[in-house]
């Protein structure tokens, strides 16, 4: 196991939670093991582990970028992660307002719906 993988797994667990990471690890197969290693080392062990901005800010950036690029499948996961990163619902809506202006209202609208539904599932009152 590389240092980047170990660091990545630590930050991944901190942000997404043990239950999420354990479930992902259980589903991992020989087919996608290389991909899981890539994202653990690259995304989590390099980018998310940097200390230039905090996890709250990374969380907001990630949600905004996912929405702006139309990558809606991971928005709920990252909204759930806000419970661990410190990004509040107010932070998330601010990030998504930027998406509306700079990337398009339809993308922001869909992301806001996903965030609202995810917060409801989490029991967060908005």
C-alpha positions, 0 to 999 in steps of 0.5 A: 500500500502506497503512502498516497493510498493510506493517506487517501483512505484516511481522508476518504473515511473522515469525509465519507464515513466508515460505513460508506467506505466499507460498503464501497470496499465490499463491492470492489472487484478485480475489475474496478480495483485499479479505479478504486486505487486511482481515486483513493490515491489521486482524489483523496490522497492528493487533492482532498489531503492538501492543507491549503483549504479546509474540508468545508471549502473542498466540500462546497467546491466539489458539490458546485463542480459536480453540479456545474459539470452535470455529474449528478450521481455523486451529489447526494454522497457529497451532501451527506459528507457535509455532516463530516466536513462542516459545510452547512446547508447554507454553504451548499445553497451558496455554492449552488447559487454560483452554479446557477449563474455561472453554469446554468439554472437547469443544472443548479435546479437539479442539484438543489432538488438532490440536495434538498432530498438528501437533507430530508433523508438525513433528517436535516431541517431546511 
